[in-house]
């Protein structure tokens, strides 16, 4: 790759697993407007006025393109999984990202772009990403089984562009993909799309 910086992909054992669908086709019930100020804590957003379906169902639904410029996390919760559905493009700016204590799922009805210095991290479980158009990754994407009792469970990282021709997965020079499990079981990194580069 000539003058490109080193791109890192870490996996002990590659296994292809089926991708789990995140959403049905329900239309959002309301327009949430601007993101809340201060810390973005998933439990405070899910089901709030910033959640388009208004239901605390484990999925934060955003009814338009979204540029994330801060960190979204579980806050103080030790056990928390995060799911985000965006009806449009999702851009995660440098220094911003999503950090889940458990599994992390993204469903993007458009393009997904991770800027250099951005991150997506599942602390104890699988990380599944689907986008209807091009996926461009120049940040860190990490899935880990985590320490303690869950460490024997394999982590799974899957990234899929489900669109037609021209909708693939592009790993930039700053992209780092990590799937870490415990001593038992394997890890998986799955990339799917019309073009992987």
N, CA, C and O atoms as a DFTB+ gen file, in Angstrom:
788 C
 N C O
     1  1       0.823      -1.200       0.000
     2  2       0.000       0.000       0.000
     3  2       0.864       1.261       0.000
     4  3       0.409       2.301       0.476
     5  1       2.067       1.207      -0.505
     6  2       2.894       2.367      -0.769
     7  2       3.094       3.237       0.437
     8  3       3.601       2.787       1.465
     9  1       2.684       4.528       0.312
    10  2       2.940       5.514       1.339
    11  2       1.911       5.552       2.441
    12  3       2.000       6.413       3.317
    13  1       0.943       4.668       2.440
    14  2      -0.074       4.695       3.488
    15  2       0.525       4.289       4.821
    16  3       1.473       3.505       4.874
    17  1      -0.033       4.825       5.899
    18  2       0.363       4.393       7.232
    19  2      -0.114       2.970       7.452
    20  3      -0.980       2.464       6.739
    21  1       0.487       2.326       8.479
    22  2       0.117       0.939       8.733
    23  2      -1.326       0.829       9.189
    24  3      -1.763       1.585      10.057
    25  1      -2.064      -0.097       8.618
    26  2      -3.438      -0.361       9.015
    27  2      -3.418      -1.661       9.816
    28  3      -2.780      -2.630       9.404
    29  1      -4.099      -1.691      10.935
    30  2      -4.036      -2.840      11.830
    31  2      -5.357      -3.568      11.874
    32  3      -6.404      -2.957      12.089
    33  1      -5.312      -4.878      11.670
    34  2      -6.486      -5.710      11.869
    35  2      -6.060      -6.846      12.778
    36  3      -5.178      -7.622      12.409
    37  1      -6.664      -6.970      13.969
    38  2      -6.258      -7.961      14.950
    39  2      -7.371      -8.974      15.142
    40  3      -8.510      -8.605      15.425
    41  1      -7.042     -10.257      14.987
    42  2      -8.012     -11.318      15.234
    43  2      -7.266     -12.621      15.418
    44  3      -6.365     -12.928      14.637
    45  1      -7.621     -13.400      16.441
    46  2      -6.965     -14.693      16.639
    47  2      -7.544     -15.771      15.744
    48  3      -6.801     -16.614      15.243
    49  1      -8.841     -15.765      15.532
    50  2      -9.505     -16.790      14.729
    51  2     -10.655     -16.133      14.002
    52  3     -11.522     -15.522      14.626
    53  1     -10.670     -16.256      12.681
    54  2     -11.729     -15.625      11.900
    55  2     -12.826     -16.637      11.647
    56  3     -12.577     -17.714      11.106
    57  1     -14.047     -16.288      12.041
    58  2     -15.215     -17.128      11.845
    59  2     -16.307     -16.243      11.277
    60  3     -16.535     -15.150      11.794
    61  1     -16.985     -16.680      10.234
    62  2     -18.064     -15.889       9.659
    63  2     -19.361     -16.282      10.344
    64  3     -19.760     -17.447      10.327
    65  1     -20.018     -15.291      10.950
    66  2     -21.281     -15.521      11.640
    67  2     -22.364     -14.699      10.963
    68  3     -22.056     -13.663      10.376
    69  1     -23.616     -15.121      11.023
    70  2     -24.684     -14.338      10.393
    71  2     -24.850     -12.991      11.063
    72  3     -24.704     -12.869      12.280
    73  1     -25.155     -11.975      10.264
    74  2     -25.360     -10.634      10.765
    75  2     -26.761     -10.516      11.348
    76  3     -27.730     -10.953      10.726
    77  1     -26.877      -9.938      12.521
    78  2     -28.167      -9.813      13.202
    79  2     -28.844      -8.516      12.763
    80  3     -28.244      -7.446      12.865
    81  1     -30.076      -8.596      12.278
    82  2     -30.822      -7.394      11.872
    83  2     -31.228      -6.618      13.113
    84  3     -31.579      -7.206      14.136
    85  1     -31.180      -5.308      13.019
    86  2     -31.458      -4.485      14.191
    87  2     -32.859      -3.918      14.210
    88  3     -33.477      -3.855      15.273
    89  1     -33.377      -3.502      13.072
    90  2     -34.624      -2.751      13.083
    91  2     -35.639      -3.287      12.103
    92  3     -35.296      -3.943      11.120
    93  1     -36.900      -2.994      12.389
    94  2     -37.958      -3.162      11.407
    95  2     -38.105      -1.875      10.623
    96  3     -37.226      -1.016      10.691
    97  1     -39.182      -1.719       9.886
    98  2     -39.336      -0.548       9.043
    99  2     -40.239       0.522       9.625
   100  3     -40.810       1.299       8.860
   101  1     -40.398       0.603      10.934
   102  2     -41.313       1.567      11.534
   103  2     -40.821       2.993      11.346
   104  3     -39.627       3.260      11.483
   105  1     -41.723       3.905      11.036
   106  2     -41.372       5.312      10.861
   107  2     -41.253       5.981      12.223
   108  3     -41.992       5.636      13.146
   109  1     -40.326       6.941      12.364
   110  2     -40.179       7.619      13.649
   111  2     -41.430       8.414      14.015
   112  3     -42.104       8.956      13.139
   113  1     -41.736       8.480      15.310
   114  2     -42.949       9.122      15.784
   115  2     -42.794      10.627      15.966
   116  3     -43.787      11.352      15.912
   117  1     -41.556      11.121      16.184
   118  2     -41.377      12.535      16.443
   119  2     -39.994      12.985      15.997
   120  3     -39.116      12.164      15.730
   121  1     -39.814      14.281      15.919
   122  2     -38.545      14.886      15.527
   123  2     -37.814      15.328      16.790
   124  3     -38.297      16.232      17.472
   125  1     -36.664      14.729      17.137
   126  2     -36.046      15.065      18.411
   127  2     -35.285      16.384      18.412
   128  3     -35.056      16.923      19.495
   129  1     -34.885      16.932      17.292
   130  2     -34.142      18.192      17.259
   131  2     -32.681      18.004      17.606
   132  3     -32.078      16.992      17.250
   133  1     -32.106      18.983      18.304
   134  2     -30.684      18.965      18.633
   135  2     -30.384      17.935      19.723
   136  3     -31.254      17.560      20.510
   137  1     -29.105      17.485      19.745
   138  2     -28.668      16.572      20.796
   139  2     -28.644      17.291      22.144
   140  3     -28.465      18.508      22.195
   141  1     -28.823      16.545      23.236
   142  2     -28.740      17.173      24.557
   143  2     -27.323      17.692      24.820
   144  3     -26.359      17.184      24.246
   145  1     -27.197      18.700      25.684
   146  2     -25.879      19.209      26.043
   147  2     -25.285      18.329      27.129
   148  3     -25.991      17.534      27.749
   149  1     -23.990      18.471      27.357
   150  2     -23.322      17.691      28.392
   151  2     -23.030      16.274      27.939
   152  3     -22.940      15.991      26.744
   153  1     -22.883      15.389      28.913
   154  2     -22.550      14.002      28.614
   155  2     -23.701      13.313      27.899
   156  3     -24.868      13.547      28.215
   157  1     -23.368      12.464      26.937
   158  2     -24.372      11.653      26.251
   159  2     -24.383      10.270      26.905
   160  3     -23.482       9.460      26.686
   161  1     -25.415      10.012      27.710
   162  2     -25.549       8.734      28.411
   163  2     -26.734       7.993      27.807
   164  3     -27.843       8.525      27.749
   165  1     -26.498       6.772      27.362
   166  2     -27.509       6.040      26.606
   167  2     -28.823       5.890      27.362
   168  3     -29.885       6.094      26.775
   169  1     -28.784       5.544      28.633
   170  2     -30.021       5.315      29.397
   171  2     -30.862       6.594      29.517
   172  3     -32.083       6.519      29.659
   173  1     -30.214       7.765      29.462
   174  2     -30.950       9.025      29.547
   175  2     -31.557       9.421      28.201
   176  3     -32.514      10.194      28.158
   177  1     -31.011       8.900      27.107
   178  2     -31.492       9.250      25.768
   179  2     -32.574       8.286      25.288
   180  3     -33.568       8.715      24.702
   181  1     -32.388       6.991      25.530
   182  2     -33.345       5.980      25.065
   183  2     -34.720       6.226      25.696
   184  3     -34.860       6.197      26.918
   185  1     -35.723       6.464      24.863
   186  2     -37.072       6.725      25.347
   187  2     -37.357       8.186      25.659
   188  3     -38.486       8.528      26.012
   189  1     -36.361       9.053      25.536
   190  2     -36.546      10.472      25.846
   191  2     -37.032      11.227      24.612
   192  3     -37.319      10.619      23.581
   193  1     -37.125      12.554      24.719
   194  2     -37.542      13.376      23.580
   195  2     -36.501      13.388      22.476
   196  3     -36.796      13.813      21.359
   197  1     -35.277      12.925      22.767
   198  2     -34.235      12.825      21.742
   199  2     -34.258      11.477      21.034
   200  3     -33.447      11.238      20.140
   201  1     -35.164      10.606      21.416
   202  2     -35.324       9.296      20.791
   203  2     -36.580       9.362      19.920
   204  3     -37.678       9.555      20.442
   205  1     -36.435       9.209      18.616
   206  2     -37.545       9.460      17.687
   207  2     -38.753       8.571      17.931
   208  3     -39.877       9.005      17.681
   209  1     -38.569       7.345      18.407
   210  2     -39.745       6.504      18.646
   211  2     -40.335       6.716      20.042
   212  3     -41.422       6.216      20.332
   213  1     -39.626       7.457      20.915
   214  2     -40.155       7.791      22.230
   215  2     -40.320       6.622      23.171
   216  3     -40.996       6.740      24.193
   217  1     -39.710       5.490      22.842
   218  2     -39.889       4.278      23.645
   219  2     -38.536       3.821      24.185
   220  3     -37.561       3.758      23.437
   221  1     -38.470       3.505      25.466
   222  2     -37.249       2.962      26.066
   223  2     -37.159       1.479      25.739
   224  3     -37.482       0.623      26.563
   225  1     -36.709       1.192      24.509
   226  2     -36.690      -0.178      24.004
   227  2     -35.285      -0.693      23.723
   228  3     -35.121      -1.727      23.075
   229  1     -34.270       0.020      24.207
   230  2     -32.894      -0.414      23.990
   231  2     -32.292       0.064      22.685
   232  3     -31.159      -0.290      22.358
   233  1     -33.046       0.877      21.921
   234  2     -32.542       1.412      20.654
   235  2     -32.757       2.923      20.631
   236  3     -33.884       3.392      20.790
   237  1     -31.695       3.675      20.438
   238  2     -31.811       5.116      20.226
   239  2     -32.049       5.330      18.741
   240  3     -31.182       5.011      17.926
   241  1     -33.204       5.863      18.375
   242  2     -33.591       6.068      16.979
   243  2     -33.480       7.552      16.638
   244  3     -34.100       8.390      17.294
   245  1     -32.695       7.876      15.620
   246  2     -32.502       9.262      15.194
   247  2     -33.031       9.394      13.774
   248  3     -32.581       8.660      12.895
   249  1     -33.990      10.321      13.508
   250  2     -34.736      10.315      12.246
   251  2     -34.115      11.101      11.097
   252  3     -34.798      11.373      10.109
   253  1     -32.849      11.471      11.197
   254  2     -32.200      12.271      10.163
   255  2     -30.697      12.036      10.235
   256  3     -30.230      11.361      11.153
   257  1     -29.918      12.579       9.281
   258  2     -28.463      12.435       9.369
   259  2     -27.932      12.962      10.701
   260  3     -28.483      13.905      11.270
   261  1     -26.858      12.345      11.189
   262  2     -26.315      12.682      12.503
   263  2     -24.796      12.817      12.419
   264  3     -24.110      11.955      11.870
   265  1     -24.289      13.912      12.974
   266  2     -22.837      14.080      13.170
   267  2     -22.588      14.032      14.669
   268  3     -23.026      14.914      15.407
   269  1     -21.885      13.001      15.114
   270  2     -21.602      12.821      16.538
   271  2     -20.248      13.442      16.841
   272  3     -19.231      13.028      16.285
   273  1     -20.234      14.435      17.723
   274  2     -19.009      15.160      18.051
   275  2     -18.580      14.970      19.493
   276  3     -17.631      15.606      19.951
   277  1     -19.281      14.089      20.217
   278  2     -18.951      13.781      21.601
   279  2     -18.974      12.280      21.805
   280  3     -19.219      11.508      20.878
   281  1     -18.714      11.887      23.037
   282  2     -18.707      10.472      23.398
   283  2     -20.083      10.076      23.915
   284  3     -20.641      10.741      24.787
   285  1     -20.627       8.989      23.372
   286  2     -21.851       8.368      23.892
   287  2     -21.439       7.127      24.657
   288  3     -20.699       6.293      24.135
   289  1     -21.912       6.993      25.901
   290  2     -21.491       5.859      26.718
   291  2     -22.641       5.366      27.589
   292  3     -23.760       5.875      27.528
   293  1     -22.332       4.372      28.388
   294  2     -23.296       3.827      29.343
   295  2     -23.288       4.603      30.652
   296  3     -24.062       4.282      31.553
   297  1     -22.447       5.600      30.781
   298  2     -22.343       6.340      32.035
   299  2     -21.762       5.470      33.126
   300  3     -20.731       4.828      32.928
   301  1     -22.410       5.440      34.273
   302  2     -21.924       4.648      35.407
   303  2     -22.417       3.200      35.369
   304  3     -22.008       2.386      36.198
   305  1     -23.286       2.877      34.422
   306  2     -23.847       1.521      34.370
   307  2     -22.768       0.504      33.997
   308  3     -22.058       0.676      33.006
   309  1     -22.652      -0.553      34.797
   310  2     -21.675      -1.592      34.518
   311  2     -22.176      -2.556      33.449
   312  3     -21.387      -3.136      32.703
   313  1     -23.492      -2.722      33.381
   314  2     -24.078      -3.616      32.376
   315  2     -25.001      -2.791      31.486
   316  3     -26.058      -2.335      31.920
   317  1     -24.589      -2.611      30.251
   318  2     -25.353      -1.779      29.331
   319  2     -24.959      -2.147      27.919
   320  3     -23.772      -2.238      27.605
   321  1     -25.929      -2.356      27.077
   322  2     -25.681      -2.517      25.653
   323  2     -26.275      -1.305      24.947
   324  3     -27.288      -0.759      25.384
   325  1     -25.644      -0.888      23.855
   326  2     -26.081       0.295      23.125
   327  2     -26.458      -0.096      21.707
   328  3     -25.728      -0.826      21.036
   329  1     -27.613       0.401      21.256
   330  2     -28.035       0.244      19.865
   331  2     -28.459       1.611      19.349
   332  3     -29.205       2.329      20.014
   333  1     -27.983       1.968      18.163
   334  2     -28.283       3.256      17.552
   335  2     -28.743       3.031      16.123
   336  3     -28.079       2.334      15.355
   337  1     -29.884       3.621      15.762
   338  2     -30.419       3.536      14.404
   339  2     -30.545       4.951      13.858
   340  3     -31.202       5.796      14.468
   341  1     -29.921       5.215      12.715
   342  2     -29.897       6.552      12.133
   343  2     -30.551       6.512      10.756
   344  3     -30.157       5.722       9.898
   345  1     -31.558       7.371      10.547
   346  2     -32.253       7.439       9.259
   347  2     -31.558       8.454       8.362
   348  3     -32.097       9.527       8.093
   349  1     -30.374       8.115       7.908
   350  2     -29.555       9.001       7.090
   351  2     -28.100       8.670       7.335
   352  3     -27.786       7.604       7.865
   353  1     -27.204       9.572       6.954
   354  2     -25.771       9.357       7.145
   355  2     -25.390       9.541       8.609
   356  3     -26.002      10.332       9.326
   357  1     -24.376       8.805       9.041
   358  2     -23.807       8.965      10.376
   359  2     -22.324       9.270      10.229
   360  3     -21.580       8.503       9.618
   361  1     -21.903      10.397      10.792
   362  2     -20.495      10.770      10.802
   363  2     -20.038      10.886      12.241
   364  3     -20.676      11.559      13.050
   365  1     -18.934      10.230      12.560
   366  2     -18.377      10.308      13.906
   367  2     -17.073      11.073      13.811
   368  3     -16.121      10.626      13.172
   369  1     -17.039      12.239      14.458
   370  2     -15.919      13.169      14.330
   371  2     -14.712      12.692      15.123
   372  3     -14.824      11.823      15.988
   373  1     -13.561      13.269      14.817
   374  2     -12.326      12.966      15.528
   375  2     -12.497      13.257      17.013
   376  3     -13.004      14.315      17.386
   377  1     -12.077      12.323      17.859
   378  2     -12.205      12.468      19.305
   379  2     -13.546      12.043      19.856
   380  3     -13.718      11.978      21.073
   381  1     -14.509      11.748      18.981
   382  2     -15.847      11.322      19.410
   383  2     -16.006       9.826      19.174
   384  3     -15.189       9.196      18.503
   385  1     -17.084       9.266      19.744
   386  2     -17.326       7.857      19.518
   387  2     -18.400       7.308      20.428
   388  3     -19.067       8.044      21.155
   389  1     -18.552       5.998      20.369
   390  2     -19.546       5.296      21.181
   391  2     -18.833       4.184      21.933
   392  3     -18.139       3.359      21.339
   393  1     -19.014       4.173      23.248
   394  2     -18.388       3.167      24.093
   395  2     -19.462       2.465      24.904
   396  3     -20.111       3.081      25.749
   397  1     -19.649       1.189      24.652
   398  2     -20.661       0.402      25.348
   399  2     -19.994      -0.552      26.333
   400  3     -18.957      -1.143      26.030
   401  1     -20.591      -0.698      27.511
   402  2     -20.086      -1.671      28.473
   403  2     -20.384      -3.096      28.003
   404  3     -19.693      -4.040      28.386
   405  1     -21.412      -3.243      27.175
   406  2     -21.780      -4.547      26.628
   407  2     -21.678      -4.530      25.121
   408  3     -20.711      -4.010      24.563
   409  1     -22.678      -5.101      24.454
   410  2     -22.688      -5.154      22.999
   411  2     -23.007      -3.784      22.413
   412  3     -23.565      -2.920      23.090
   413  1     -22.645      -3.599      21.144
   414  2     -22.912      -2.358      20.436
   415  2     -23.415      -2.689      19.036
   416  3     -22.798      -3.477      18.319
   417  1     -24.549      -2.077      18.645
   418  2     -25.119      -2.294      17.315
   419  2     -25.463      -0.950      16.676
   420  3     -26.086      -0.093      17.303
   421  1     -25.051      -0.780      15.434
   422  2     -25.383       0.411      14.659
   423  2     -26.110      -0.010      13.398
   424  3     -25.685      -0.937      12.709
   425  1     -27.211       0.672      13.092
   426  2     -27.927       0.487      11.826
   427  2     -28.073       1.864      11.196
   428  3     -28.764       2.727      11.739
   429  1     -27.429       2.074      10.059
   430  2     -27.370       3.386       9.423
   431  2     -28.023       3.288       8.045
   432  3     -27.612       2.483       7.209
   433  1     -29.039       4.112       7.822
   434  2     -29.750       4.106       6.546
   435  2     -29.119       5.128       5.598
   436  3     -29.801       5.990       5.044
   437  1     -27.827       5.013       5.431
   438  2     -27.057       5.933       4.610
   439  2     -25.599       5.553       4.699
   440  3     -25.270       4.375       4.835
   441  1     -24.705       6.554       4.622
   442  2     -23.267       6.313       4.734
   443  2     -22.830       6.398       6.189
   444  3     -23.426       7.112       6.996
   445  1     -21.775       5.653       6.503
   446  2     -21.143       5.726       7.814
   447  2     -19.697       6.153       7.616
   448  3     -18.965       5.548       6.832
   449  1     -19.286       7.204       8.333
   450  2     -17.905       7.683       8.256
   451  2     -17.335       7.838       9.660
   452  3     -17.914       8.529      10.499
   453  1     -16.206       7.197       9.912
   454  2     -15.466       7.366      11.165
   455  2     -14.190       8.125      10.846
   456  3     -13.340       7.634      10.102
   457  1     -14.053       9.322      11.407
   458  2     -12.879      10.154      11.161
   459  2     -11.673       9.607      11.915
   460  3     -11.835       8.854      12.875
   461  1     -10.454       9.981      11.488
   462  2      -9.273       9.607      12.276
   463  2      -9.424      10.096      13.712
   464  3      -9.825      11.237      13.943
   465  1      -9.107       9.246      14.667
   466  2      -9.244       9.599      16.074
   467  2     -10.606       9.314      16.668
   468  3     -10.822       9.560      17.855
   469  1     -11.539       8.796      15.866
   470  2     -12.865       8.415      16.384
   471  2     -12.829       6.957      16.833
   472  3     -11.855       6.246      16.585
   473  1     -13.910       6.514      17.504
   474  2     -13.901       5.137      18.005
   475  2     -15.309       4.579      18.157
   476  3     -16.271       5.312      18.384
   477  1     -15.401       3.258      18.025
   478  2     -16.581       2.463      18.380
   479  2     -16.058       1.298      19.201
   480  3     -15.168       0.578      18.747
   481  1     -16.595       1.094      20.409
   482  2     -16.057       0.051      21.274
   483  2     -17.165      -0.683      22.018
   484  3     -18.008      -0.067      22.670
   485  1     -17.149      -2.009      21.909
   486  2     -18.033      -2.873      22.684
   487  2     -17.175      -3.531      23.754
   488  3     -16.284      -4.323      23.447
   489  1     -17.450      -3.198      25.018
   490  2     -16.587      -3.643      26.107
   491  2     -16.734      -5.101      26.468
   492  3     -15.771      -5.733      26.902
   493  1     -17.930      -5.648      26.296
   494  2     -18.149      -7.045      26.678
   495  2     -19.236      -7.621      25.789
   496  3     -20.376      -7.790      26.222
   497  1     -18.886      -7.920      24.554
   498  2     -19.873      -8.484      23.647
   499  2     -19.593      -8.144      22.201
   500  3     -18.523      -7.639      21.862
   501  1     -20.559      -8.425      21.357
   502  2     -20.394      -8.256      19.919
   503  2     -20.594      -6.809      19.497
   504  3     -21.270      -6.030      20.169
   505  1     -19.989      -6.473      18.366
   506  2     -20.172      -5.169      17.758
   507  2     -20.612      -5.409      16.318
   508  3     -19.844      -5.928      15.508
   509  1     -21.855      -5.029      16.000
   510  2     -22.406      -5.221      14.652
   511  2     -22.719      -3.860      14.039
   512  3     -23.380      -3.025      14.655
   513  1     -22.238      -3.651      12.829
   514  2     -22.474      -2.398      12.110
   515  2     -23.064      -2.726      10.749
   516  3     -22.508      -3.541      10.013
   517  1     -24.198      -2.093      10.402
   518  2     -24.733      -2.194       9.045
   519  2     -25.009      -0.779       8.547
   520  3     -25.443       0.086       9.307
   521  1     -24.753      -0.558       7.266
   522  2     -25.061       0.720       6.632
   523  2     -25.587       0.437       5.232
   524  3     -25.127      -0.487       4.562
   525  1     -26.555       1.238       4.795
   526  2     -27.169       1.036       3.486
   527  2     -26.270       1.516       2.355
   528  3     -26.478       1.150       1.198
   529  1     -25.266       2.338       2.685
   530  2     -24.351       2.849       1.665
   531  2     -22.911       2.615       2.097
   532  3     -22.641       1.731       2.910
   533  1     -22.000       3.387       1.566
   534  2     -20.567       3.230       1.806
   535  2     -20.230       3.369       3.290
   536  3     -20.791       4.210       3.992
   537  1     -19.303       2.529       3.752
   538  2     -18.741       2.622       5.094
   539  2     -17.268       2.988       4.953
   540  3     -16.509       2.287       4.283
   541  1     -16.869       4.084       5.584
   542  2     -15.471       4.514       5.563
   543  2     -14.976       4.597       6.989
   544  3     -15.518       5.347       7.801
   545  1     -13.938       3.821       7.294
   546  2     -13.420       3.752       8.665
   547  2     -11.982       4.249       8.686
   548  3     -11.117       3.723       7.986
   549  1     -11.743       5.271       9.501
   550  2     -10.394       5.775       9.730
   551  2     -10.131       5.887      11.225
   552  3      -9.211       6.587      11.646
   553  1     -10.938       5.198      12.025
   554  2     -10.783       5.236      13.468
   555  2     -10.633       3.835      14.029
   556  3     -10.329       2.892      13.299
   557  1     -10.848       3.704      15.335
   558  2     -10.744       2.437      16.053
   559  2     -12.120       1.796      16.167
   560  3     -13.079       2.451      16.575
   561  1     -12.222       0.515      15.810
   562  2     -13.442      -0.268      16.000
   563  2     -13.028      -1.522      16.759
   564  3     -12.226      -2.315      16.267
   565  1     -13.582      -1.701      17.971
   566  2     -13.084      -2.742      18.860
   567  2     -14.215      -3.484      19.561
   568  3     -15.141      -2.869      20.091
   569  1     -14.131      -4.812      19.557
   570  2     -15.062      -5.664      20.311
   571  2     -14.243      -6.556      21.226
   572  3     -13.253      -7.149      20.798
   573  1     -14.657      -6.654      22.494
   574  2     -13.899      -7.427      23.466
   575  2     -14.843      -8.231      24.348
   576  3     -15.934      -7.772      24.688
   577  1     -14.415      -9.433      24.714
   578  2     -15.203     -10.235      25.642
   579  2     -15.154      -9.639      27.040
   580  3     -16.018      -9.923      27.870
   581  1     -14.141      -8.810      27.306
   582  2     -14.038      -8.141      28.601
   583  2     -13.452      -9.041      29.669
   584  3     -13.329     -10.249      29.468
   585  1     -13.088      -8.458      30.814
   586  2     -12.497      -9.234      31.908
   587  2     -13.550      -9.986      32.706
   588  3     -14.751      -9.767      32.547
   589  1     -13.072     -10.874      33.565
   590  2     -13.966     -11.540      34.511
   591  2     -14.714     -12.705      33.907
   592  3     -14.203     -13.394      33.025
   593  1     -15.957     -12.929      34.395
   594  2     -16.708     -14.140      34.071
   595  2     -17.031     -14.258      32.594
   596  3     -17.190     -15.375      32.101
   597  1     -17.135     -13.140      31.858
   598  2     -17.474     -13.214      30.445
   599  2     -16.287     -13.421      29.535
   600  3     -16.442     -13.439      28.314
   601  1     -15.093     -13.579      30.107
   602  2     -13.888     -13.585      29.287
   603  2     -13.772     -14.811      28.387
   604  3     -13.036     -14.770      27.401
   605  1     -14.464     -15.884      28.690
   606  2     -14.382     -17.063      27.841
   607  2     -15.263     -16.988      26.613
   608  3     -15.172     -17.835      25.725
   609  1     -16.125     -15.968      26.558
   610  2     -17.070     -15.833      25.462
   611  2     -16.404     -15.112      24.305
   612  3     -15.805     -14.058      24.520
   613  1     -16.482     -15.638      23.075
   614  2     -15.832     -14.952      21.961
   615  2     -16.531     -13.639      21.612
   616  3     -17.755     -13.532      21.684
   617  1     -15.734     -12.650      21.234
   618  2     -16.284     -11.396      20.745
   619  2     -16.417     -11.473      19.238
   620  3     -15.617     -12.140      18.580
   621  1     -17.391     -10.817      18.692
   622  2     -17.612     -10.823      17.255
   623  2     -17.711      -9.395      16.759
   624  3     -18.425      -8.576      17.337
   625  1     -17.002      -9.101      15.697
   626  2     -17.039      -7.800      15.067
   627  2     -17.482      -7.981      13.622
   628  3     -16.797      -8.648      12.847
   629  1     -18.618      -7.395      13.249
   630  2     -19.087      -7.487      11.869
   631  2     -19.429      -6.110      11.345
   632  3     -20.063      -5.308      12.031
   633  1     -18.998      -5.842      10.112
   634  2     -19.199      -4.560       9.453
   635  2     -19.727      -4.866       8.062
   636  3     -19.041      -5.517       7.272
   637  1     -20.937      -4.407       7.746
   638  2     -21.558      -4.755       6.462
   639  2     -22.200      -3.540       5.811
   640  3     -22.981      -2.820       6.433
   641  1     -21.855      -3.327       4.541
   642  2     -22.545      -2.365       3.700
   643  2     -23.545      -3.151       2.869
   644  3     -23.165      -4.028       2.093
   645  1     -24.827      -2.834       3.032
   646  2     -25.880      -3.652       2.406
   647  2     -26.394      -3.058       1.097
   648  3     -27.306      -3.614       0.485
   649  1     -25.821      -1.935       0.661
   650  2     -26.264      -1.303      -0.585
   651  2     -25.766      -2.035      -1.813
   652  3     -25.087      -3.057      -1.712
   653  1     -26.107      -1.506      -2.964
   654  2     -25.730      -2.117      -4.225
   655  2     -24.322      -1.737      -4.642
   656  3     -23.475      -1.457      -3.793
   657  1     -24.062      -1.724      -5.961
   658  2     -22.732      -1.400      -6.487
   659  2     -22.247      -0.050      -5.978
   660  3     -23.002       0.920      -5.917
   661  1     -20.977      -0.011      -5.617
   662  2     -20.388       1.211      -5.084
   663  2     -20.562       1.381      -3.598
   664  3     -20.007       2.313      -3.018
   665  1     -21.321       0.503      -2.962
   666  2     -21.521       0.573      -1.508
   667  2     -20.706      -0.523      -0.861
   668  3     -21.172      -1.655      -0.726
   669  1     -19.495      -0.196      -0.460
   670  2     -18.612      -1.188       0.135
   671  2     -18.067      -0.710       1.461
   672  3     -18.620       0.195       2.087
   673  1     -16.980      -1.325       1.884
   674  2     -16.308      -0.983       3.132
   675  2     -14.896      -0.525       2.788
   676  3     -14.118      -1.270       2.192
   677  1     -14.575       0.699       3.167
   678  2     -13.233       1.246       2.923
   679  2     -12.533       1.430       4.253
   680  3     -13.026       2.140       5.130
   681  1     -11.373       0.786       4.404
   682  2     -10.553       0.943       5.599
   683  2      -9.426       1.908       5.264
   684  3      -8.548       1.596       4.459
   685  1      -9.455       3.086       5.887
   686  2      -8.434       4.085       5.636
   687  2      -7.123       3.742       6.313
   688  3      -7.009       2.738       7.017
   689  1      -6.137       4.593       6.089
   690  2      -4.795       4.331       6.615
   691  2      -4.747       4.363       8.140
   692  3      -3.829       3.800       8.735
   693  1      -5.726       5.018       8.787
   694  2      -5.749       5.091      10.250
   695  2      -6.723       4.094      10.873
   696  3      -6.947       4.128      12.083
   697  1      -7.302       3.209      10.070
   698  2      -8.292       2.254      10.603
   699  2      -7.620       1.168      11.429
   700  3      -6.580       0.631      11.047
   701  1      -8.231       0.852      12.574
   702  2      -7.790      -0.255      13.418
   703  2      -9.017      -1.058      13.817
   704  3      -9.940      -0.521      14.430
   705  1      -9.033      -2.352      13.470
   706  2     -10.131      -3.250      13.838
   707  2      -9.593      -4.282      14.818
   708  3      -8.582      -4.932      14.549
   709  1     -10.268      -4.434      15.959
   710  2      -9.814      -5.370      16.989
   711  2     -10.987      -6.213      17.456
   712  3     -12.054      -5.684      17.764
   713  1     -10.789      -7.529      17.508
   714  2     -11.769      -8.435      18.102
   715  2     -11.032      -9.322      19.086
   716  3     -10.247     -10.182      18.689
   717  1     -11.286      -9.111      20.376
   718  2     -10.573      -9.835      21.422
   719  2     -11.533     -10.718      22.204
   720  3     -12.599     -10.268      22.624
   721  1     -11.157     -11.970      22.397
   722  2     -11.918     -12.873      23.240
   723  2     -11.086     -13.268      24.437
   724  3      -9.986     -12.750      24.635
   725  1     -11.607     -14.187      25.239
   726  2     -10.842     -14.716      26.356
   727  2      -9.954     -15.859      25.880
   728  3      -9.708     -16.016      24.684
   729  1      -9.480     -16.648      26.827
   730  2      -8.612     -17.770      26.469
   731  2      -9.380     -18.873      25.764
   732  3      -8.792     -19.668      25.029
   733  1     -10.697     -18.931      25.982
   734  2     -11.512     -19.965      25.359
   735  2     -12.266     -19.395      24.180
   736  3     -12.662     -18.230      24.211
   737  1     -12.474     -20.177      23.149
   738  2     -13.270     -19.732      22.006
   739  2     -12.476     -18.831      21.087
   740  3     -11.364     -18.415      21.409
   741  1     -13.065     -18.532      19.926
   742  2     -12.383     -17.727      18.933
   743  2     -12.986     -16.352      18.834
   744  3     -13.975     -16.030      19.492
   745  1     -12.372     -15.552      18.002
   746  2     -12.842     -14.214      17.710
   747  2     -13.256     -14.174      16.249
   748  3     -12.937     -15.082      15.481
   749  1     -13.949     -13.148      15.879
   750  2     -14.364     -13.042      14.484
   751  2     -14.359     -11.599      14.047
   752  3     -14.812     -10.717      14.777
   753  1     -13.841     -11.355      12.845
   754  2     -14.000     -10.081      12.175
   755  2     -14.580     -10.392      10.809
   756  3     -13.978     -11.124      10.022
   757  1     -15.756      -9.834      10.525
   758  2     -16.417     -10.070       9.249
   759  2     -16.661      -8.742       8.565
   760  3     -17.261      -7.838       9.145
   761  1     -16.197      -8.624       7.333
   762  2     -16.444      -7.451       6.504
   763  2     -17.261      -7.885       5.298
   764  3     -16.936      -8.878       4.647
   765  1     -18.320      -7.145       5.000
   766  2     -19.184      -7.517       3.864
   767  2     -19.615      -6.277       3.108
   768  3     -19.961      -5.262       3.711
   769  1     -19.593      -6.360       1.792
   770  2     -20.020      -5.250       0.943
   771  2     -19.650      -5.534      -0.495
   772  3     -18.989      -6.533      -0.780
   773  1     -20.069      -4.669      -1.406
   774  2     -19.753      -4.863      -2.819
   775  2     -18.281      -4.665      -3.094
   776  3     -17.768      -5.173      -4.091
   777  1     -17.599      -3.946      -2.244
   778  2     -16.157      -3.763      -2.384
   779  2     -15.529      -3.594      -1.022
   780  3     -16.034      -2.834      -0.195
   781  1     -14.422      -4.298      -0.773
   782  2     -13.687      -4.175       0.486
   783  2     -12.302      -3.666       0.126
   784  3     -11.571      -4.309      -0.627
   785  1     -11.948      -2.518       0.662
   786  2     -10.616      -1.988       0.346
   787  2      -9.983      -1.305       1.553
   788  3      -8.862      -0.804       1.462
